[in-house]
Amino acid sequence: MKITKKEEYLIIENTDNTLVDFAESITENYSEYSNDNVIVDLLDNTQFELKDALLFLEISNIHRADKKSFVIANAANSIDVIPDELIVVPTLGEAEDIIKMEELERELGF
């Protein structure tokens, strides 16, 4: 797992684990990024399916309940099959835009 710190968020990348191990690692190491907005970079995972997205559902819900953004970047899946509780976008730029928008909404009290 590789973590890259940006000004407004962290990018977490899977370096060589299976997707299941990567999702477990993110959950186990939650304290390392619990105070940051997070982008999970899965752009290299071209076989990303709904079952893979669901691996991140619980940690996404926990993180979002703590008033922080949790966005998955992956272009392999149709938005129609992703549950509303997960935010999956096709590029890192769109993930950054989502974080900025959610930060603004939080500042405005939404």
Backbone torsions as a table, in degrees:
resi	resn	phi	psi	omega
1	MET	NA	131.9	179.2
2	LYS	-118.4	130.1	179.3
3	ILE	-116.0	124.9	178.0
4	THR	-112.8	122.8	-179.1
5	LYS	-88.8	125.0	172.3
6	LYS	-112.6	175.0	-176.5
7	GLU	-61.8	-44.6	-174.0
8	GLU	-107.9	-1.9	-175.1
9	TYR	-165.2	171.7	172.8
10	LEU	-113.3	145.3	170.7
11	ILE	-108.6	123.7	178.5
12	ILE	-109.5	123.7	-178.6
13	GLU	-117.4	146.6	174.7
14	ASN	-84.5	119.4	-178.1
15	THR	-88.3	-48.0	180.0
16	ASP	-156.6	16.9	178.4
17	ASN	-92.4	164.5	170.2
18	THR	-68.8	162.7	-179.5
19	LEU	-62.5	-36.6	178.0
20	VAL	-63.5	-46.9	178.8
21	ASP	-64.0	-38.5	179.1
22	PHE	-63.1	-46.5	178.6
23	ALA	-62.0	-41.1	177.7
24	GLU	-64.7	-39.7	179.4
25	SER	-63.8	-41.3	177.4
26	ILE	-61.5	-42.9	179.7
27	THR	-65.9	-45.7	-178.1
28	GLU	-65.2	-32.2	-177.1
29	ASN	-100.4	24.4	-175.6
30	TYR	-54.0	-36.3	-177.0
31	SER	-61.9	-24.1	-179.6
32	GLU	-69.8	-24.7	-175.6
33	TYR	-134.4	14.1	-175.5
34	SER	-62.2	-21.8	-179.5
35	ASN	-99.4	7.5	-176.4
36	ASP	-120.2	153.0	166.9
37	ASN	-72.0	147.6	-172.7
38	VAL	-129.8	136.1	167.2
39	ILE	-115.3	123.2	174.7
40	VAL	-94.6	111.1	-176.4
41	ASP	-86.1	103.8	176.4
42	LEU	-117.7	29.1	-177.4
43	LEU	-64.0	-28.6	179.3
44	ASP	-78.9	-11.1	-178.6
45	ASN	-88.4	92.4	-175.8
46	THR	-80.9	-9.4	179.3
47	GLN	-105.0	24.9	-176.9
48	PHE	-66.6	123.5	-178.1
49	GLU	-124.1	175.5	180.0
50	LEU	-56.2	-44.0	-179.3
51	LYS	-60.5	-31.4	177.1
52	ASP	-71.6	-42.3	178.7
53	ALA	-61.0	-38.5	-177.8
54	LEU	-65.9	-19.2	175.7
55	LEU	-61.5	-25.2	-176.0
56	PHE	-102.0	0.7	-174.5
57	LEU	-62.3	-48.4	-176.4
58	GLU	-63.2	-48.2	-178.4
59	ILE	-68.2	-33.6	175.6
60	SER	-62.3	-45.4	179.4
61	ASN	-62.6	-41.3	178.6
62	ILE	-63.4	-47.1	-176.7
63	HIS	-65.1	-42.7	-179.4
64	ARG	-69.8	-31.6	175.7
65	ALA	-66.0	-26.7	176.3
66	ASP	-84.4	13.3	177.0
67	LYS	64.6	38.7	174.2
68	LYS	-128.9	150.4	-178.4
69	SER	-81.5	144.4	175.7
70	PHE	-137.3	108.5	-174.3
71	VAL	-124.7	135.5	176.0
72	ILE	-103.3	130.2	176.9
73	ALA	-103.5	113.1	177.9
74	ASN	-163.9	133.0	-176.0
75	ALA	-101.5	2.3	-172.3
76	ALA	-81.5	-11.0	-172.7
77	ASN	-119.7	148.9	175.4
78	SER	-76.7	138.4	179.6
79	ILE	-60.3	-25.5	-176.8
80	ASP	-66.4	-24.7	-176.6
81	VAL	-96.9	-4.8	-178.3
82	ILE	-88.4	132.4	177.3
83	PRO	-61.1	150.6	-178.7
84	ASP	-60.8	-25.0	-179.1
85	GLU	-71.2	-17.6	179.5
86	LEU	-105.8	142.4	174.4
87	ILE	-110.2	114.3	178.1
88	VAL	-124.0	124.8	-179.9
89	VAL	-127.1	157.3	-172.8
90	PRO	-81.8	-10.8	-178.1
91	THR	-141.0	160.0	175.8
92	LEU	-66.6	-34.0	177.9
93	GLY	-61.6	-42.6	178.1
94	GLU	-68.5	-35.0	176.9
95	ALA	-63.0	-42.8	177.5
96	GLU	-62.8	-41.2	178.0
97	ASP	-61.4	-41.5	178.4
98	ILE	-61.0	-44.4	-180.0
99	ILE	-62.2	-44.8	179.0
100	LYS	-61.0	-42.6	-179.8
101	MET	-65.4	-44.0	179.8
102	GLU	-66.6	-37.0	176.5
103	GLU	-61.5	-43.4	178.7
104	LEU	-62.6	-43.2	178.4
105	GLU	-61.5	-41.4	178.5
106	ARG	-64.8	-40.0	178.7
107	GLU	-63.7	-33.6	179.9
108	LEU	-84.7	-3.5	176.6
109	GLY	88.3	17.5	178.3
110	PHE	-88.1	NA	NA
